[in-house]
Amino acid sequence: MASNRSQGGIQQLLAAEQEAQHIVNAARTKLARLKQAKEEAEREIAEYRAQVELDFQKKVAASSGDSGANVKRLEQETETKINHLKSEASRISQDVVEMLLKHVTTVRN
């Protein structure tokens, strides 16, 4: 009977050991999957970051190119307006001088 009991105890210990081994193996498998998922996520993040950086650099390059064009356009518009003001001033300057002389030389009581 004692050998039966010890045999049963050994069988119980072996079964518990096998169950523990299955639990440990499942945990290792889960850990490996988590590690793989983490690596994939880090890779995707790096790819996304690189793509966003590339888009940003393209926008910066495009806006700096536009900046030079905007400066040239503004300079041309300013020059055109200055020339227009000069021509208008020279066109009406004689009239303004005559009006000023008339008001200065007119005596009122």
Summary of the structure (lengths in Angstrom):
residues: 109
radius of gyration: 45.5
end to end distance: 148.4
largest distance: 148.4
contacts: 202
relative contact order: 0.03
helix: 95%
strand: 0%
